[in-house]
């Protein structure tokens, strides 16, 4: 072989080796996910809602006790709105006490605090506790279910239909892996769900009745802190889970895992894939001022536009950080302006694609300008001209009155 061909040959061999190693890594990751047993799954970034991996994401499947996440959401919102308190005591109905499946063996007429019932729903998947909560908040389970379906539409869950509050089998009771991930994302952003779902165990009835969380990831996966597992013979093993490492929080939903413990193994594989291939970076701190918006008739001429919370964004580790931001703001706004009022939004773009939108909010209250405020806003040049005009008018008026008095005095002298 000619010596001139050696450099070219060496570079070709290096390139071939790199391609083979890259293909091996991609193949290993693909094979790892191929072993997932779940009939449907979704791996989602909790911040942006971006789906990183999925299988049958929109297929209608029974969600089993993951249904209780929606039941819990409405209860937590009722607490936030002051409609009910965690410490309120609930009297258990005959219907609630008669529920089959997973339960805490409530008796008709038994009294239990709302917060204990909520914890029982999350940890023990208690069907009887779910019905007791629904009856307290909605008046009946049927009315509460209507509220669940209404809330699902608000969240954007287009492939979900709830017929009960517990997840008991019903041919018209279904959801999808994507919808359950949307529900988890919404709850993580708007409720204290983690205060409940990270609990590993709890005791009821004055410490006499221990219950344990069915989400085994809490013991086995570093960073896992929620949300809810589920099982029925038709739904098989299901799990909606979340874990956070550094600034990156991921959501995983697996549905229809055929083997006991399969939901934990599948979720672990998906979380590993997500954390191995993606990272999150802080783009801007909470309260960062971007620009200002003109305020019409306000006691301040403009108001700062800020982001309320820290802004982070996900990116593939193999591609690195390449974000751009675009602002879409009002040209002006009429007073009064309330602190936190939306002034526009900022779009986070990654490699030319929209990743997420962030609201830009008013940093302060701006009151409407009163009369004296309007006068104070008049430029000094105009004020000086106005003052001179008033002064000249006053002098002229004074001179006119003086001349009139002088002429009147002269007329009286001439008459006498």
C-alpha positions in Angstrom: 0.0 0.0 0.0 1.3 3.4 -0.9 2.4 5.6 2.0 0.2 8.4 0.7 -2.9 6.3 1.4 -2.0 5.5 5.0 -3.4 8.8 6.5 -6.7 8.4 4.7 -7.0 4.8 5.7 -6.3 5.6 9.4 -8.9 8.4 9.4 -11.5 6.1 7.8 -10.8 3.4 10.4 -11.2 6.0 13.2 -14.5 7.2 11.7 -15.8 3.6 11.4 -14.9 2.9 15.0 -16.8 6.0 16.1 -19.9 5.1 14.1 -19.8 1.6 15.5 -19.5 2.8 19.1 -22.3 5.3 18.6 -24.5 2.7 17.1 -23.8 0.4 20.0 -24.8 3.0 22.5 -28.0 3.8 20.6 -28.8 0.1 20.2 -28.2 -0.5 23.9 -30.6 2.3 24.9 -33.2 1.0 22.4 -32.9 -2.6 23.5 -33.2 -1.4 27.1 -36.6 0.3 26.3 -37.7 -2.6 24.1 -37.7 -4.8 27.2 -40.4 -2.7 28.8 -43.4 -4.8 29.4 -46.0 -2.0 29.8 -48.7 -1.9 27.2 -48.5 1.9 27.2 -46.0 4.3 28.6 -45.0 8.0 28.6 -41.7 9.6 29.7 -42.3 13.4 30.1 -40.4 16.4 31.2 -42.4 17.7 34.2 -41.4 21.4 33.4 -42.2 21.7 29.7 -44.5 18.7 29.1 -42.2 17.5 26.3 -42.7 13.8 25.7 -39.2 12.2 25.6 -40.3 8.6 24.9 -43.7 6.9 24.5 -45.6 3.8 23.5 -49.3 3.8 22.8 -49.5 7.1 24.6 -53.1 7.9 23.6 -54.6 4.4 23.9 -57.7 4.2 26.1 -56.8 1.9 29.0 -58.2 1.4 32.6 -56.2 3.5 35.0 -57.1 1.5 38.1 -56.3 3.4 41.3 -54.3 6.1 39.5 -57.9 7.5 39.2 -57.5 8.7 42.7 -55.1 11.4 41.6 -58.0 13.2 40.1 -60.0 12.7 43.2 -57.2 14.0 45.3 -56.7 17.0 43.0 -60.3 18.2 43.5 -59.9 17.7 47.2 -56.7 19.7 47.4 -58.2 22.5 45.4 -61.2 22.6 47.7 -58.8 23.0 50.6 -56.9 25.7 48.9 -60.1 27.6 48.1 -61.3 27.4 51.7 -64.3 25.2 51.0 -63.1 22.6 53.5 -60.2 22.1 56.0 -57.8 19.2 56.4 -58.9 18.9 60.0 -62.6 18.6 59.1 -64.1 15.4 60.4 -66.1 13.3 57.9 -68.8 10.8 58.8 -68.5 7.7 56.7 -71.7 6.6 54.8 -73.0 3.1 54.3 -71.9 3.3 50.6 -68.4 4.3 51.5 -68.1 1.6 54.1 -69.4 -1.1 51.7 -66.6 -0.5 49.1 -64.6 -3.6 48.0 -61.0 -3.8 46.9 -58.2 -1.9 48.5 -59.6 -0.2 51.7 -58.9 0.8 55.2 -62.1 -0.9 56.5 -64.1 2.1 57.3 -67.3 1.4 59.2 -70.6 3.2 58.6 -70.9 6.1 61.0 -67.1 6.2 61.7 -65.6 9.6 61.9 -62.2 10.4 60.4 -60.3 13.6 59.5 -60.2 14.6 55.9 -56.4 14.6 55.8 -56.3 11.0 57.1 -58.7 10.0 54.3 -56.5 11.7 51.7 -53.4 10.0 52.9 -55.2 6.7 52.9 -56.2 7.3 49.3 -52.6 7.8 48.2 -50.8 5.3 50.4 -53.3 2.4 50.7 -55.4 3.1 47.5 -58.4 3.1 49.8 -61.6 2.9 47.8 -63.7 3.5 50.9 -61.8 6.6 51.7 -62.2 7.9 48.1 -66.0 7.6 48.2 -66.2 9.2 51.7 -64.2 12.2 50.4 -66.2 12.5 47.2 -69.5 12.4 49.1 -68.3 15.1 51.5 -67.2 17.4 48.7 -69.8 16.7 46.0 -72.8 15.5 48.0 -72.7 12.2 46.1 -70.1 10.2 44.2 -72.1 10.8 40.9 -71.9 14.6 41.3 -68.3 14.5 42.2 -67.5 12.3 39.1 -69.0 15.0 36.9 -66.6 17.5 38.5 -63.7 15.1 37.8 -64.6 14.9 34.1 -65.0 18.7 33.9 -61.6 19.2 35.5 -60.0 16.7 33.1 -61.2 18.8 30.1 -59.7 21.9 31.7 -56.3 20.2 32.1 -56.5 18.9 28.5 -57.1 15.2 29.1 -58.8 14.4 25.9 -58.6 10.6 26.2 -60.1 10.2 29.6 -63.6 9.4 31.0 -64.2 8.8 34.7 -67.2 6.8 36.0 -66.2 6.5 39.6 -63.7 8.1 42.1 -61.7 4.9 43.0 -60.8 3.3 39.7 -63.0 0.3 40.1 -63.5 -1.6 36.7 -66.1 -0.1 34.4 -66.1 -0.4 30.6 -66.6 3.4 30.2 -63.9 4.3 32.8 -60.6 4.9 31.0 -57.6 7.2 30.5 -54.3 7.2 28.6 -50.7 7.3 29.6 -50.4 10.8 28.1 -53.4 12.0 30.0 -52.2 10.6 33.3 -48.8 12.3 32.7 -50.7 15.6 32.0 -52.6 15.2 35.3 -49.3 14.5 37.2 -47.7 17.6 35.6 -50.7 19.8 36.6 -50.7 18.5 40.1 -46.9 18.9 40.6 -47.2 22.6 39.5 -50.4 23.5 41.3 -50.9 21.4 44.4 -48.9 20.0 47.4 -49.2 16.5 46.0 -45.6 15.6 47.0 -46.5 16.1 50.7 -48.7 13.1 50.4 -47.1 10.9 47.7 -43.6 11.0 49.2 -44.8 9.5 52.5 -43.7 5.9 52.9 -46.0 5.0 55.8 -48.6 6.4 58.1 -50.7 5.3 61.0 -54.5 5.7 61.4 -56.8 5.4 64.3 -54.5 6.7 67.0 -51.5 4.7 65.8 -53.3 1.4 65.7 -53.7 1.0 61.9 -50.5 1.3 59.9 -50.6 1.8 56.1 -47.8 1.7 53.6 -47.2 3.4 50.2 -47.6 1.0 47.3 -45.1 3.0 45.2 -41.9 0.9 45.7 -39.8 3.5 43.9 -39.8 5.5 47.1 -37.5 2.9 48.6 -35.6 1.9 45.5 -35.0 4.8 43.2 -32.9 7.9 44.3 -34.9 11.1 43.7 -38.3 9.4 43.5 -41.0 11.2 45.5 -44.5 10.3 44.1 -47.2 9.9 42.7 -49.6 6.9 42.6 -49.7 3.2 41.8 -52.7 1.1 40.7 -53.9 -2.4 40.0 -57.0 -4.3 38.9 -57.2 -7.6 37.1 -58.2 -5.8 33.9 -55.8 -2.8 34.2 -53.0 -4.9 35.4 -50.1 -3.1 37.1 -50.0 0.7 36.6 -47.9 3.5 38.0 -47.7 7.3 37.6 -44.3 8.3 39.1 -42.0 11.2 39.3 -38.3 11.7 40.3 -36.0 14.7 40.4 -32.2 14.9 40.1 -30.6 18.3 40.1 -32.9 20.6 38.2 -34.5 17.9 36.1 -37.8 16.4 37.1 -39.3 13.6 35.0 -42.7 12.0 35.0 -43.3 8.4 34.0 -46.6 6.7 33.4 -46.8 2.9 32.7 -50.1 1.1 32.1 -50.9 -2.5 31.6 -47.7 -4.2 33.0 -48.5 -7.9 33.0 -46.2 -9.0 35.9 -46.3 -8.1 39.5 -43.5 -5.5 40.1 -43.3 -4.9 36.3 -44.5 -1.3 36.8 -41.5 -0.6 39.1 -39.0 -2.2 36.7 -40.4 -0.4 33.7 -40.5 3.0 35.4 -37.0 2.5 36.6 -35.8 1.8 33.1 -37.6 4.9 31.7 -36.3 7.2 34.5 -32.7 5.9 33.9 -33.1 6.6 30.2 -34.3 10.1 30.9 -31.6 11.0 33.4 -28.9 9.4 31.3 -29.8 11.2 28.1 -31.2 14.6 29.2 -30.3 17.4 31.6 -31.8 20.7 32.7 -30.2 24.1 33.0 -31.3 27.3 34.7 -31.9 30.0 32.1 -32.9 32.8 34.5 -33.5 33.4 38.2 -36.9 34.1 39.7 -37.8 37.8 39.6 -35.6 38.6 36.7 -36.6 41.9 34.9 -36.7 41.6 31.1 -38.1 44.9 30.0 -40.8 47.4 30.9 -44.3 48.2 29.6 -45.7 51.7 29.2 -48.6 52.4 31.6 -51.3 54.8 30.5 -52.7 57.1 33.1 -50.8 55.5 35.9 -48.9 57.0 38.9 -45.8 55.4 37.3 -45.1 55.7 33.6 -44.1 52.1 33.2 -44.0 48.7 35.0 -41.3 46.1 34.9 -42.1 42.7 33.3 -40.6 39.8 35.2 -40.7 36.0 35.5 -42.2 35.0 38.8 -40.3 31.7 39.2 -36.9 30.4 38.2 -36.9 29.3 34.6 -35.2 26.0 33.7 -35.2 24.1 30.4 -34.4 20.5 29.4 -32.0 19.6 26.6 -30.4 16.4 25.2 -27.0 15.9 26.7 -25.7 14.8 23.2 -26.6 18.2 21.7 -25.7 20.6 24.4 -27.3 24.0 25.4 -28.6 26.0 22.5 -31.6 28.1 23.7 -33.0 31.3 22.3 -35.8 33.5 23.9 -38.5 35.5 22.2 -40.6 38.1 24.0 -44.2 38.9 23.1 -45.3 41.9 25.2 -48.1 44.4 25.2 -47.1 47.8 23.8 -48.9 49.5 26.7 -51.4 48.9 29.4 -54.0 51.1 31.1 -53.9 51.7 34.8 -54.6 50.4 37.3 -52.1 47.4 37.0 -52.0 44.7 39.7 -48.8 43.0 40.7 -48.6 39.6 39.0 -50.9 40.7 36.1 -49.8 39.1 32.8 -48.1 41.5 30.5 -47.0 39.0 27.9 -45.0 35.8 27.5 -41.6 34.6 26.7 -41.0 31.7 24.3 -38.1 29.3 25.0 -36.8 28.0 21.7 -34.5 25.0 21.4 -32.9 24.2 18.0 -35.7 26.2 16.3 -38.5 24.4 18.1 -40.8 25.9 20.7 -40.0 24.1 24.0 -42.2 26.1 26.5 -43.8 29.4 27.2 -43.3 31.5 30.3 -45.6 34.3 31.5 -44.1 37.7 31.9 -45.8 39.5 34.9 -46.1 43.0 36.3 -43.6 43.5 39.1 -45.6 46.1 41.1 -49.0 47.7 41.6 -49.6 50.8 39.5 -52.5 53.0 40.6 -54.6 55.2 38.3 -53.3 58.8 38.1 -55.5 61.4 39.9 -56.0 65.1 39.0 -53.0 66.4 40.8 -50.9 63.7 39.3 -52.0 64.8 35.8 -51.0 68.4 36.7 -47.7 67.2 38.0 -47.0 65.5 34.7 -47.3 68.7 32.7 -43.8 69.7 31.4 -42.2 72.7 33.2 -42.1 74.7 30.0 -45.9 74.5 29.6 -46.3 75.2 33.3 -44.2 78.4 32.9 -46.2 79.5 29.9 -49.4 78.8 31.8 -48.2 80.7 34.8 -47.2 83.7 32.7 -50.6 83.7 31.0 -52.3 83.6 34.4 -50.0 86.4 35.7 -50.6 88.6 32.7 -54.4 88.0 33.0 -54.3 88.9 36.7 -52.3 92.1 36.0 -54.6 93.1 33.1 -57.7 92.4 35.4 -56.1 94.5 38.2 -55.3 97.4 35.8 -58.9 97.3 34.4 -60.4 97.5 37.9 -58.0 100.3 38.9 -58.8 102.3 35.7 -62.5 101.8 36.3 -62.2 103.1 39.9 -60.2 106.1 38.7 -62.7 107.0 36.1 -65.6 106.6 38.6 -63.8 108.9 41.0 -63.2 111.5 38.3 -66.8 111.4 37.3 -68.0 112.1 40.9 -65.6 115.1 41.2 -66.9 116.6 38.0 -70.5 116.2 39.0 -70.0 118.1 42.3 
